[in-house]
Amino acid sequence: MDNFEYISSRLPCPDTEKENAFTIVQRLCIYADKVRTEGQLSLEPLLAAEPDAFLQDGLRRLIDAESPQELQQALQIHILAANATGKRFLEMMVIADGVCQIEQNMHPRTLVSRLSEWFGEAYTERFAQVLVELDTEEQHRTAQARAEREALASQAELSDPEKSDEVLVQQDSPAAKPAPAPKALQTDTEKDSDAPAEKPSVTVPKPETTPKDEPKAAVAPHASVVEFHQLGSCGTDAITRLLQDVDDDTLAVALKGVDKPLFSLFWSSMSKERCEKLLGKMSSAYHVQTQDVEKAQAKILSTAKELEDKQELSLDFPNGELKAPHWEVIL
C-alpha cells in the first residue's frame, strides 16, 4: 500500500493504544523464526492459537504458498475493506508488513527493526529490549546446538567398533568359564603351545558388531523439516543429480511449505517441462498433512545419502553432520 496520504490520515493514535500492536510484533518474531528454521508449513499448528483473525488469515495464505504479489494484494484488499482508523489500522498495517516480510524469509531481528518504525520514538526503548532478548536467545540456541554436536561426537567415538571390539575365546573344556576380562584372554601362540599337537585349533567366534565399512544409516522415517532445509548447503549440480532419482509425486509433497530460497534451488535444477508438470502435482497435493510432508522429505534425504555413499554426488556434510545452509539461489 503506497498511498502515503491515505495511511497518514488513518494511522495516528495515542501511544497508550499501541500496546496490542506491540504484542503482535512479538508474535510475528516467533512466526518469522519458525519459518526460517522449519519452513512455512511449521506455522500450521500455531494458527488455532493466534487471536487476531487478520493475522491468522495472512499466515494461512503464507502456508498455502501464495505468490508475493497475491499475498500483498489480498492483505491490502482486507485493509481497505475494514476501513479501520487509529489503533486497529496500525495493527493491520503492522500485520500486513510483517507477513509480507516473513514470506521473504526476513530474519526476526531485522523484522523487529523494520516494524518498530510504525511506532515512533515512544517505543524505542521497548524495541531495543526486544532486540537484546533476541540476541540472547540466539546465543543460547547456538551454544545448545554446539553442545549437542559435541555430545553426538562423543557418542560416535564410544560406539566405534574398533574400540568396542572384544573376542570371546572358547576354552578347551566345555565346562570352563570364559575369561572375565580381555587381559585374561589367551593369545593364539599361548594356546598352540599349551594344547596337544593332535587337538584341533580353538575356534574364536566373531562378535556381532557392526562392520567398520558398513554404509551410513538411512534417514529416519520422520526426518525433521530442519534437516531437509539443510539441503540448501548443496550445489546445483548435486541437487540436479539427486532429482534424477526422485519421482515427481514425492517431490511435490516434500516441497510444500519450504521457504523460497530452497524452493528456488530445486526449481532452478529442473527442466522447464518438469517444472510445469510439478506445478500441477503440487496443486493436487493441496491437502497433504504435515506427516506426509515429513515422510516425503525423509525419502529424498535417504536417496541423497545413498547417492553420496556411491560417490555420485557430494552433500558437503562433513563428518556426517549437516552444515548451516548457504543459499546459492535467492528469489
N, C-alpha and C positions, 0 to 999 in steps of 0.2 A: 504494500500500500504506500504509494509515493505522494499522495495528496497531502502536502505539509499543512495547508490551511485547514483541511478537514480534521487532521489529527490534533493540531494545536488548539482548535476550538473545543474539542471534546476531552482532551487529556487532563487538564488541570484539576487537581483535587488536593485537599489538605494532607499534610504528611501523616496525620493520625489515621487516615483512611487507607494508607498504603501497606499496612501490615499483612493483609491477606495476600497481596501481590508478592510481598517479600517471601512468604512461606511457599508460594508457588514456584519462585525461583529455586528455592532449596530442593523441592521435589523434582524440578527439571534437571538439576545437577545429578540427582540419583538416577534418573532415566538416561541421561547422557552417558554416565559411567557404565551403566548396564549395557547400553548399545555398543559402546566401544570395546568392551571386554567379551560380551557374549552374543552380540548380534541383535538385530531388531526384533526377532521372534521372541527373545527373552522377556520382552515387555508384556507379553500376553497374560501371564499370571498376575500381573500387577494392576490390570485395568479395573477389575471389580472394586478394588480398594481406593481408586482415585475419586475424590469427592467432586471435582469440577467437571461438569458434563462436557464443556467445550474442550478442555484438555484431554479428557478421555476419548473424545471423538478424533482429536488430532493424532493421538497415539495410535488409535485403531487404523487410521489412514496410513500412518508410518509403517505399521506392521504389514499392512496389505501391499506395501511396496509401490505406492503411487509415485509417479514421476514428480520431481521437484516443482515443475510448473503446475501440475494438477493439484498437488498438496497446497501450494501457496494460494492458488485461485480459490480452492474450497474454503480455506480459512478466511480469506478476505470477504467472500460472499457471506459467510456466517457472521462476521463482524458488522458488515453493512446492514444485514437483516435484523440484527439485535438492536441497532440504533441506540447503543448504550452511550453514557457520558460519565465523566468523573471516575470514581473508583472502579466500576465494572469495566469501563473502556480501557483503563490502564491494565487491569488483569488480563483482558482479552488480547491486548497488544503484546504483553509480555509472553503469553502462551503461544501466540502465533509466531512471534520472533524466535522463541526458544525451540519450538517443534521443528521449524524450518532449519535451524542451525544443528539440531540433533540429527536431522536427516542427512546433513552434510558431514556428520561424524566429528563435530567440534568437540574439543577437549573440555571437560567440566570447568576447569579453571578459566579458560578463555570465554566460556559461556557466561560465567558469573560476571566477568569484567564487561562483557557486552551488555548484558541485561541490566547491570547497575546504572547504565546511562539513562534508563527510563525513570529513575527515582529522584535524581537531584542530589545536592550536597548533603542534605539532612541524613541520608543513609550511607554516606561514605564510610564511616567507621564500622557500621554493621557489615557491609560487604567486605571490608578489609579483614574482619574477623572470620568471615566465611572462607576467604582465600587461605588464611592461616590454617583453618581446620582441614581444608582440602589438602594442603601441603603435608600436614602431619599424618593424615590418613594414608596418603600415597607413600610416604616414607615408611610407615608401619607395614603397609602391604608389600613393599619392596623387601623389607627385612624378613618378613614372614616367608616370602617366596624363596629368598636365599636360604633360609633355614630348612625349608622343605627340600630344596635341591641337595643341600649337604646331607640331609638325612637319607635321601634316596641313594646318594653316592656311597654312604657308609653301609647301607643295606646291601647294595650291589657287591661291595667288597666282601662282606660276610658270606654272601651266597655264591662266591666264586668256587667252582668245582675243584680247582687246583688246590685251594686252601682247605676245603672241607672233605677231600677225598681220603677215605680210610678203607684199608683192605683187611677183611676178616679172614684169618688163616685157619683152615680146617686141620685139626690135630690128628695124629695117628690113631689115637684111641677114640671111639665114638663117645665114651663117657667123659672124656676130658673136657674141662671147662675152657671157654675161649678166653684169650688174654684180656685183662681189664683195660689196658691202655696201649697205645702204639709202641711205647718203649719196650713192652714185654713181648712184642711180636718177634718171631724168629725170622732171620733172613733166609733166602733160598740156599746160600752157601752153608749156613749152620745146619739147616735141615738135611742137606745132602750128606754132610759129614757125619751126622748122628745116626741117620737111618741106615739099615742094612742095604746092601747093594741090590738084593733081589726084590725089594719093595718098590712099588710104583711111586712115581713122584707125587708130591702133595698137590691137591687141586686148590687153587686160590680163586674163589668166586669173585666176580666183578660186582662192585656196589652199584645199586640202581640210582645213578646220579645222572644229571643232565649233561650230555657231551658238551665239550668246550666249544665245538664249532656248530652247535645247534642254531638254526635260524632264529631271528628275533621273534618274540611272541606277537601274535596277531593283536590288533587293536581291540579293546573291549567292545562288546556289542553296543553299549550306550556311551560312546566316547563323548566327552564334553564338547559343547559348542565352541568353547575357547580353543581347544586343541585343533579343531577343524579350521578356525580362523588363522592359525599359525602357518597354514599352507601359503599364506601371503609372503613368507620368507623365501619361497622358491622362485626361481626364474621362470620366464615364459616357456623356455624350452622344456623344463621339467613338467610344467602343467600340460603342455601340448602332448607330451608322451603319456602322461597319466590319463588324459581324456580319451586316448585311443582304446583304453581298456575299461572305460566307464560307460555304461549304457545311458541313454537319454532319460529313461524313466527315473533311475536313481539320481542322476544329476539334477533333474528338475525339482525333486523333493529336497535334496540337500541344499540347494541354493535359495530356498525360501527363507527370507528373513536375514540373510547375510548382509553385511554392510557394503556400501558402494565400492570401496577400493578392491575388496576381494572379488566381488561380483564382476567388476571390470577386468580383473586379471584373468578370470576364467573366460569371460566373454571375448577378450582380445586374443585368446589362444585357440579359438574355434573358427571354422569357416563361416561365411555368411549364410550358407544354406543350413548348416546345423544350428546356428543361432535362431533363424526363423522357425525351424522345427521345434527347437527347445521352448520358444516363447509360447507356442500352442500347448505344449505339455505342462508348462508352469501355470497356465491359465486353468487347465483341467485339474491341477493339484491344489486348488484354492483352499479346500477344507481339510488339508492334512493336519495331523496333530503334532505336537512337539516331539513325542517319542518316535514318530515316523521320520521326522527330520534328523533326529539324532542317529537312528539306525542307518539312514542313507549316508550320512556324513561318516559314520564309523566304517561303513563298507568301502567308501572311497579312500579313507585313511589306510585301511588294511591293504587295499590294492597298491597304494603308494609305497608302503613298506615292503611289499613283495617285490615290486619293481626295483626298489633300492637294493634289496638283497641280491637280485640278479644283475646289479650294476648297470641297469638300463636307464636310470636317472639318479640324480643326486638331490636329496631333500634338504641338504645343508643343515641337518640336525646333528650337531656334534655330540658325541658320546650318547647318542640315542635320545637326547633332550631337544625339545623344540625351542627354537630361537624366538625372540621377540620379533614381530613382523616388521619388515621394511618394505613398504608398498612400492611397487615399480610402476603401477598404473593408477592414476588418480582421476576420477571423473571431474 
